[in-house]
Amino acid sequence: MVTSFNWNWDAFVMVILVLLALALIVFGALTAYFGSSKSRIVGSVLLIVGLVIGIFTIFGSSSVAHVSFVYQVLEPTVFYLIASIIGVLIGLLIFLGAIMKT
């Protein structure tokens, strides 16, 4: 029996926006803190854009995308982020182990 997979595009887009906002906030803060004069300006702009996207995602998720932010966006994002970090670390350790043995 073949069942169709119901893809929730709203939650998919919201998870992308949450990860984009998180990346812009982190990289913008790092660039604004450690960069030179022009880099600090770019870092500040990235930080502000990340905050705006994050605020839109939090407050606009239920009214625009009809998605519960906590249950359909935040929880899967945290779990997927942790799972991806664990997967990347395992792959990196296998790669480093193979390189060190040769």
Secondary structure, DSSP 8 states (H G I E B T S, - for coil): --------HHHHHHHHHHHHHHHHHHHHHHHHHHS-HHHHHHHHHHHHHHHHHHHHHHHHTTTTS---IIIIIIHHHHHHHHHHHHHHHHHHHHHHHHHHH-
